[in-house]
């Protein structure tokens, strides 16, 4: 899956969000532990240093430098190994009294709080000190050993790091699991909806019986699909019944009109009127025949008759059938058919689609024009193209041309009922094909692209670029 498509995936975004929330939920308590331990210990060390500095400052204020020097020396002698750091130095940072032999070079004259390392290697000591400059130019340094604080901080940071890794790993696993469950449910819904959209209106979503949100959604959608099936069946039954019931009386009416035409063949006025009436009846019969064919295609039942079909043979037969009509109208009909171009489909419906496209092209192409029928392998799909040199369709009309009973402004005075391209679109949908109408400049170009069959090779048919005009 392309990266952009991954980023657009709702399930992936939900999984990432779930993982982030889980990771934060795991890391927040660790952060609280950090502040409750290392943070509290650091604050306690600062408070102790500040209390020592305040005490020594009071001694200096009350007894002067001599008293302060005695107190610092006394503290240094009693400090031992408790980690206390005390040092008094003159204005040139030369030690006067304290637990250090020399003023820390890294500190210099900078006052305030500092973390220092006294010594190097295994013997080094990390201390936190407070440096104050007193009135007589002397410097007072008070501090504590923070080695334990640093070790505790390192321990907590390691724990936080490992906890973060584990939390993120678990969150990622749970997020991917959540995404998988989410996608399985969505794929089931999408597959069922796609099957219904392509005619299998009996399909339903599986219900696990867990009564969770997906089960409730599946139940609701199944009720909706059932209602759609009832409505479609009702409409189909009504339309089929009407079409069947009307075709019989129309056929009988046509027979009576033909008999009347034969009896009054000598009367031109009667014969002309009867001939017009017969043409109207034929037009009605053609409409009902097309509607029945569309209903048959929409039902999806024709898929049971699918087989490997040589599209070149189907196109060649249709081209041969319409060659006489093209010749009669002084139109050049050219075939360019690749051999061995097989698809999986219904041969009769594909032949009907090709015939409709040729009939539509010849109907709108003026005398002296050209119509081209080609079939070739294009990007792994079997592509059938019918192009004419007629008036074509506007952009608005091309967008609506496959709607049932649609008639563009340029075809108002041309015989037809507006079901030809509708039937081609229905055949394309049944075969999971794409139908594209574009401007041929002049004329209309119709491209029907079908998935190729994996069936074996067939005998070559057709001839490339053979004109059928006399």
C-alpha positions in Angstrom: 0.0 0.0 0.0 1.4 3.4 -1.0 2.6 5.7 1.9 0.0 8.3 1.0 -2.8 5.7 1.2 -1.5 4.5 4.6 -1.7 8.1 5.9 -5.2 8.4 4.6 -6.3 5.2 6.3 -8.8 5.9 9.1 -8.1 2.6 10.7 -4.3 3.4 10.8 -4.9 6.8 12.3 -7.1 5.2 15.0 -4.5 2.6 15.7 -1.7 5.3 16.0 -4.0 7.4 18.2 -4.7 4.3 20.4 -1.0 3.5 20.7 -0.1 7.1 21.6 -2.8 7.2 24.3 -1.7 3.9 25.7 1.9 5.0 25.8 1.1 8.2 27.5 -1.1 6.3 30.0 1.9 4.1 30.8 4.5 6.9 30.9 2.6 9.4 33.1 2.8 7.2 36.3 6.5 6.8 35.7 6.9 10.6 35.4 5.0 10.9 38.7 7.4 8.4 40.3 10.3 10.5 39.0 9.1 13.6 40.7 8.1 11.8 43.8 11.6 10.3 44.3 14.5 12.0 42.5 12.7 15.3 42.4 11.9 15.1 46.1 15.4 14.1 47.0 16.9 17.0 45.0 14.5 19.4 46.7 15.6 18.1 50.1 19.3 18.5 49.4 18.7 22.1 48.3 16.8 22.8 51.5 19.6 21.4 53.7 22.3 23.4 51.8 20.2 26.6 52.1 19.7 26.0 55.9 23.5 25.5 56.4 24.2 28.7 54.4 21.7 30.7 56.3 23.1 29.5 59.7 26.7 30.4 58.7 25.6 33.8 57.3 24.0 34.6 60.7 27.2 33.6 62.5 29.1 35.9 60.2 26.7 38.8 60.7 26.8 38.4 64.5 30.4 37.4 65.1 32.3 38.6 62.0 34.8 36.8 59.9 36.7 35.2 62.9 33.5 33.6 64.2 32.6 32.3 60.7 36.1 30.9 60.2 35.9 29.0 63.5 32.5 27.6 62.6 33.5 26.5 59.1 36.7 24.8 60.5 34.5 23.1 63.2 32.1 21.8 60.6 34.9 20.6 58.4 36.5 18.7 61.3 33.1 17.1 62.2 31.9 16.4 58.6 33.7 13.1 58.2 32.1 11.1 55.4 28.6 12.5 55.6 29.1 14.2 52.3 29.0 17.8 53.6 31.1 20.4 51.7 32.1 23.6 53.5 34.8 26.1 52.4 35.7 29.7 53.3 38.1 31.5 51.0 39.5 35.1 50.7 38.8 37.5 47.8 41.6 35.7 45.8 39.9 32.3 46.3 42.6 31.1 48.7 41.1 28.6 51.3 40.8 30.0 54.9 39.0 27.1 56.4 36.9 24.1 55.3 36.7 20.6 54.0 38.4 21.3 50.6 42.1 21.9 50.1 41.5 24.2 47.1 38.8 26.3 45.6 37.1 24.4 42.7 38.6 25.7 39.5 35.4 25.0 37.5 33.4 27.3 39.9 35.5 30.4 39.7 33.8 33.6 41.0 30.3 32.6 39.8 27.9 32.8 42.7 24.6 30.8 43.2 23.8 27.2 42.7 26.2 24.8 40.9 26.7 21.1 40.4 30.4 20.2 40.4 32.6 17.1 40.1 35.4 17.2 42.6 38.2 14.9 41.5 38.3 12.6 38.5 37.8 8.9 37.8 36.5 6.5 40.4 37.5 8.9 43.1 35.5 11.7 41.8 32.6 13.1 43.8 29.5 14.9 42.5 28.4 17.7 44.7 25.8 20.5 44.7 27.0 23.7 46.2 25.7 27.2 46.9 28.3 30.0 46.5 27.8 33.2 48.4 30.1 36.3 48.4 30.2 38.1 51.8 30.8 41.7 52.7 34.5 41.6 53.3 35.2 40.0 49.9 35.3 36.5 51.3 33.6 33.6 49.6 31.5 31.0 51.4 30.8 27.6 49.7 28.3 25.2 51.2 27.3 21.9 49.6 26.3 18.3 49.7 27.3 15.1 48.0 24.7 14.2 45.3 26.2 10.9 44.2 23.2 9.0 45.5 20.8 11.4 43.7 22.7 10.9 40.4 22.6 7.1 40.8 18.9 7.2 41.6 18.2 9.5 38.7 20.2 7.2 36.3 18.2 4.2 37.7 14.9 6.0 37.1 15.9 7.2 33.6 16.8 3.6 32.7 13.5 2.4 34.1 11.7 5.1 32.1 13.5 4.2 28.9 12.8 0.5 29.2 9.2 1.2 30.3 8.8 3.5 27.3 10.1 0.8 24.9 7.8 -1.8 26.4 4.9 0.6 26.5 5.4 1.6 22.9 5.8 -2.0 21.8 2.7 -3.1 23.6 0.8 -0.1 22.4 1.8 -0.8 18.8 0.8 -4.4 19.1 -2.6 -3.5 20.6 -3.0 -0.7 18.0 -2.3 -3.1 15.2 -4.6 -5.7 16.7 -7.3 -3.0 17.0 -6.7 -2.0 13.4 -6.9 -5.6 12.3 -10.3 -6.1 14.0 -11.5 -2.8 12.7 -10.4 -3.7 9.1 -11.9 -7.2 9.2 -15.3 -5.7 10.1 -15.0 -2.9 7.5 -13.8 -5.3 4.8 -16.8 -7.5 5.5 -19.1 -4.5 5.1 -17.4 -3.3 2.0 -17.4 -6.7 0.3 -21.1 -7.2 1.0 -21.9 -3.7 -0.2 -19.8 -4.2 -3.3 -21.6 -7.5 -4.1 -25.0 -5.9 -3.7 -23.9 -3.0 -5.9 -23.0 -5.5 -8.6 -26.3 -7.3 -8.5 -26.0 -9.9 -5.7 -28.7 -8.3 -3.5 -29.1 -11.5 -1.5 -25.8 -11.0 0.3 -25.8 -10.2 4.0 -23.3 -9.2 6.6 -22.1 -11.9 9.0 -23.4 -11.5 12.6 -21.1 -12.9 15.3 -23.7 -12.8 18.1 -21.5 -10.8 20.4 -24.0 -7.8 20.4 -21.2 -5.3 20.1 -21.3 -2.2 18.0 -20.2 -4.0 14.8 -22.9 -6.6 15.4 -25.6 -3.9 15.9 -24.3 -2.2 12.7 -24.4 -5.4 10.8 -27.9 -6.1 11.9 -29.1 -2.6 10.9 -27.4 -2.9 7.5 -28.9 -6.4 6.9 -32.3 -5.0 7.6 -31.5 -2.2 5.1 -30.2 -4.6 2.5 -33.3 -6.8 3.0 -35.6 -3.8 2.4 -33.6 -2.9 -0.7 -34.0 -6.4 -2.0 -37.7 -6.3 -1.5 -38.0 -2.9 -3.3 -35.8 -4.0 -6.1 -37.7 -7.3 -6.5 -41.0 -5.4 -6.4 -39.8 -2.9 -9.1 -38.4 -5.7 -11.2 -41.5 -7.8 -11.0 -43.7 -4.9 -11.9 -41.5 -3.8 -14.8 -41.2 -7.4 -16.1 -44.9 -8.0 -15.8 -45.7 -4.7 -17.5 -43.1 -5.4 -20.3 -44.3 -9.0 -20.8 -48.0 -8.1 -20.7 -47.6 -5.3 -23.1 -45.3 -7.1 -25.6 -48.0 -9.6 -26.4 -50.8 -7.1 -27.3 -48.2 -5.0 -29.1 -47.2 -8.0 -31.2 -50.8 -8.7 -32.0 -51.4 -5.1 -32.9 -48.4 -5.2 -35.2 -49.8 -8.3 -36.9 -53.2 -6.6 -37.4 -51.6 -3.5 -38.9 -49.5 -5.6 -41.3 -52.7 -7.4 -42.4 -54.5 -4.1 -42.8 -51.5 -2.8 -44.8 -51.8 -5.8 -47.2 -55.5 -5.4 -47.7 -55.2 -1.7 -48.5 -51.9 -1.8 -50.4 -53.6 0.0 -53.3 -54.6 3.0 -51.1 -51.4 5.1 -50.6 -52.9 7.2 -47.8 -53.9 4.1 -45.7 -50.6 2.3 -46.4 -48.5 5.3 -45.4 -50.5 5.7 -42.1 -50.3 2.0 -41.3 -46.5 1.9 -42.0 -46.0 4.8 -39.6 -48.1 3.0 -37.0 -46.1 -0.2 -37.4 -42.9 1.8 -36.9 -44.3 3.2 -33.7 -45.2 -0.2 -32.5 -41.7 -1.5 -33.3 -40.3 1.4 -31.3 -42.4 0.4 -28.3 -41.4 -3.2 -28.6 -37.8 -2.2 -28.8 -38.2 -0.2 -25.6 -39.7 -3.0 -23.7 -37.1 -5.5 -25.1 -34.3 -3.1 -23.9 -36.0 -2.7 -20.5 -36.3 -6.5 -20.0 -32.6 -6.9 -21.1 -31.6 -4.2 -18.5 -33.6 -5.9 -15.8 -32.0 -9.2 -16.7 -28.5 -7.7 -16.5 -29.2 -5.8 -13.2 -30.3 -9.0 -11.5 -26.8 -10.3 -11.8 -28.0 -13.8 -12.7 -26.2 -13.7 -16.1 -22.9 -14.2 -14.3 -23.7 -17.9 -14.0 -23.3 -18.1 -17.8 -19.8 -16.4 -17.8 -17.1 -18.2 -19.8 -13.9 -17.3 -21.7 -14.9 -15.1 -24.6 -12.7 -14.0 -27.5 -13.4 -10.3 -27.6 -11.9 -10.0 -31.1 -14.3 -12.6 -32.5 -17.3 -10.8 -30.9 -16.1 -7.5 -32.3 -15.4 -9.0 -35.8 -18.9 -10.5 -35.9 -20.5 -7.2 -34.9 -18.4 -5.3 -37.5 -19.4 -7.8 -40.2 -23.1 -7.4 -39.3 -23.0 -3.6 -39.5 -20.8 -3.4 -42.6 -23.8 -3.4 -44.9 -25.4 -0.6 -43.0 -22.2 1.4 -43.1 -21.9 0.8 -46.8 -25.5 1.9 -47.4 -24.9 5.1 -45.6 -21.6 5.8 -47.4 -19.6 5.5 -44.1 -16.1 3.9 -43.8 -16.2 1.3 -41.1 -12.6 0.2 -40.1 -11.7 -2.8 -37.9 -8.5 -3.1 -36.0 -8.7 -6.2 -33.8 -5.9 -7.9 -31.9 -5.9 -11.7 -31.9 -6.2 -13.8 -28.8 -7.8 -11.1 -26.7 -9.9 -13.1 -24.2 -12.1 -11.9 -21.4 -14.3 -13.6 -18.8 -17.9 -12.8 -19.5 -21.2 -13.3 -21.3 -20.7 -13.6 -25.0 -24.3 -12.5 -25.9 -24.2 -9.4 -23.7 -20.8 -8.4 -25.0 -22.0 -8.8 -28.5 -25.1 -6.6 -27.6 -22.8 -3.9 -26.1 -20.5 -3.8 -29.2 -23.6 -3.7 -31.5 -25.1 -0.9 -29.5 -21.9 1.1 -29.8 -21.6 0.5 -33.5 -25.3 1.3 -34.1 -24.9 4.5 -32.1 -21.8 5.6 -34.0 -23.3 4.9 -37.4 -26.5 6.6 -36.5 -24.8 9.9 -35.8 -22.0 9.8 -38.4 -22.8 11.7 -41.6 -22.3 10.3 -45.1 -18.7 10.3 -46.0 -17.6 10.0 -42.4 -15.6 7.2 -40.6 -16.3 4.8 -37.8 -13.4 2.8 -36.2 -13.8 -0.3 -34.2 -10.6 -1.6 -32.4 -9.7 -4.1 -29.7 -6.3 -4.4 -28.1 -4.4 -5.2 -25.0 -3.9 -2.0 -23.0 -2.2 -2.0 -19.6 -3.2 -5.5 -18.9 -6.9 -5.0 -19.8 -8.8 -5.8 -23.0 -9.8 -2.5 -24.4 -12.5 -2.1 -27.0 -12.8 1.4 -28.7 -15.5 2.7 -31.0 -14.7 6.2 -32.5 -16.8 8.1 -35.0 -16.6 11.4 -36.9 -20.1 12.6 -36.1 -21.1 15.7 -34.1 -20.1 14.2 -30.7 -21.5 15.2 -27.3 -20.9 18.2 -25.1 -19.2 17.7 -21.8 -22.5 18.0 -20.0 -24.2 15.4 -22.3 -21.3 13.0 -22.0 -21.7 13.0 -18.2 -25.3 11.9 -18.6 -25.2 9.9 -21.7 -25.4 6.5 -19.9 -28.5 7.5 -18.0 -31.6 5.6 -19.1 -33.8 7.5 -21.6 -31.4 10.4 -21.8 -31.4 12.1 -25.2 -28.9 14.9 -25.9 -29.9 18.1 -27.7 -28.1 16.9 -30.9 -30.1 13.6 -30.9 -33.6 14.9 -30.5 -34.5 14.3 -34.1 -32.6 11.0 -34.5 -34.4 7.7 -34.1 -33.8 6.1 -30.7 -35.1 5.9 -27.1 -32.0 6.7 -25.1 -31.3 3.1 -23.8 -28.4 2.1 -26.0 -25.5 3.5 -23.9 -27.5 2.6 -20.7 -27.4 -1.1 -21.7 -23.6 -0.8 -22.5 -23.0 0.7 -19.1 -25.0 -2.1 -17.5 -23.0 -4.7 -19.4 -19.8 -2.9 -18.3 -20.9 -3.0 -14.6 -21.8 -6.7 -14.8 -18.3 -7.4 -16.2 -16.4 -5.1 -13.7 -15.4 -3.1 -16.7 -15.0 0.7 -17.2 -16.9 2.7 -19.8 -15.4 6.0 -20.8 -16.8 8.6 -23.2 -14.5 11.3 -24.6 -14.3 13.9 -27.3 -12.8 12.5 -30.6 -12.6 15.9 -32.3 -14.8 15.5 -34.2 -17.1 12.9 -33.0 -17.3 10.6 -30.0 -14.8 8.1 -28.7 -16.2 5.3 -26.5 -13.6 3.1 -24.6 -14.7 -0.1 -22.9 -12.0 -1.7 -20.8 -12.5 -5.2 -19.4 -10.4 -7.4 -17.2 -8.5 -10.0 -19.3 -9.2 -13.7 -18.8 -6.5 -16.1 -17.8 -7.8 -18.7 -20.3 -5.8 -20.2 -23.0 -5.0 -18.7 -26.4 -7.6 -18.7 -29.1 -7.4 -18.6 -32.9 -6.6 -15.2 -34.3 -9.5 -13.2 -35.7 -10.1 -10.0 -37.6 -7.6 -8.0 -39.6 -5.9 -4.8 -38.5 -7.1 -1.7 -40.2 -9.3 -3.4 -42.8 -11.8 -0.9 -44.3 -15.3 -2.4 -44.9 -16.6 0.5 -47.1 -17.2 -0.4 -50.7 
